[in-house]
Amino acid sequence: MENSIDYKSDVFISYGRKDYKDEVTKEPIPGNVISVIKKSFDENGITYWIDEEGISLGNHFASVIAERIRESMIFLFVCSRNFVASKWVDRELGVADEFDKHIIPFICDDSYKDAKVVMYTASLDRIEFFGNFNPDKEMKKLVKTIKKYKEELEEKRKKEEETLRQKQKEEEERKKREEQARKKKETIKEIRHLATDYRVHSLQQEAIVQQLHEMNLSIGIQTKECPVCKNISPIDSIFCEKCGFLFPPLYAIDGNARYPFDKRHLAVAKKNYDAITLVKNEKDNLEKKVGELEKQKIGLETELERVKLQFVSDSVRQDLIIPVKGLSIVMKPVVGGSFWMGAQKADPSGQNYDSEAWGDEERVHKVTLSSFYMSEVVVTQALWKAVMGTTVGQQRDKANPEWPMGGEGGEYPMYYVNWNECQEFIKKLNVVTGKSFRLPTEAEWEYAARGGKKSLGYKYSGSNTIGDVAWYWENSGDKILFGPWNSDTIEKNNCKTHPVNCKKPNELGLYDMSGNVWEWCKDWYEEKYYSQGPQDNPQGPSMGSRRVLRGGSWSNYARPCRVSSRYGSDPDSRYNYIGFRLVLPQ
Ligand SMILES: [Zn+2]
């Protein structure tokens, strides 16, 4: 291909000698056409090759000429009679034709009519340089033609180079893809090969490991120690149950770390185990602490509950001790509640059955009371004297100086006091103490006599055996009496009151509720009141002629000493068997 050649010159100039130089002097003939062409080419930057010497070198020369033609882009032949006559014309034109050169005939005379020239130039653009020629114009035309061809060729060459580069690039990429595909194919083949090898080796390894386990078992080695957490695992374990460490297949077959394993694996496993252990220990400690705190909390809550209950119960149940002029009144708490008041003898299986019940104790009915305090003992002669300034003897004299005394001394019950004097005493006592003492209502008295919430259901206050809790006619004199009740015998036996806390107290710690002296209550006495009274904190009838008396006395037989027994007396009456007891509201 012509365009693959690196041209050494733009133009090969083929010409006849006689058109250029004088044969004798070897000097260019003045005004010759070849010199005109050369000058024009030099001026226009067109390179060319021309045989200046014109010496014949035979075949060697022919080969040099042929090479120069091949190395030139354009074959220019200066056509003249001399040129046609030259023996080289045929040969040079033949070479140009053979190399497919762009041939430009430059016609100087009518030699173009020659058959040979016609043959070579028939299809070519000719440049004529004879007749009315204008050298400048014709040379310009030649230079222009050459330059144009040169440019076209250059363009064509560039295009072809570009195409070639593109093709080369595509080829390179195709080769690269092919190479990658080939390498991938080879790698896959290799992987498959290795995988097969691995499977085979794994199976072999498993078989070996199994065999070694069996051998170990056969000589009595059944366990191995974890290198991370020191836990003991069965010899054929794959991983440690405690810390999760994966045993290398041949690890510790003989119970020791005889077979080396990946040190990084062990280091990481140890680090992880340490971290987990640390966290676990921390967690255990915290849980333990939480448990302890929980226990403490429960303990404290229990303690708080106990203290609260204690506080509540203490505030309700603690005795009140009220000082009065060097003496003190002990008030027992009576926690409020409901109880069945009264008694009946109609139905032995019914509520508050008592074969000794009197008619005024019926009907049995439910009563609900608020909490209150009741004095541990009846008002003593000492307390009366401290508050009122009078003695029991002086009180007796108000009734009748002939009447007998019923026991004298500070710790003896005060008697010979009527209901109204009791109110005066309470009025003074309240002034002295700043409290709100009063007489018990009949319901309060019976509730307290029965033991309140602590009631054990006794017939007498605190016992079913009257002698344990009460001074009554049989035990209140010099000798123990028995048989039918008789007032003469009582008088002869010197029966009387006794110091206030000599018998057993009842369930609430109250003394002498049964026996010793009858006790004034706040209420008017009304035989039928139980059928009409309200359930809550009953206060007795609004009117009446007698005030309630409760508990029996030293001069009575047992029946009036029962907790439900009722009696009444004129509020102005005074006897040596009637005293009273105090109540304080809560
Ligand atoms: Zn472990």
Boltz pocket constraint, residues with backbone or C-beta under 6 A from the ligand:
constraints:
  - pocket:
      binder: B
      contacts: [[A, 226], [A, 227], [A, 228], [A, 229], [A, 230], [A, 231], [A, 240], [A, 241], [A, 242], [A, 243], [A, 244], [A, 245]]
      max_distance: 6.0
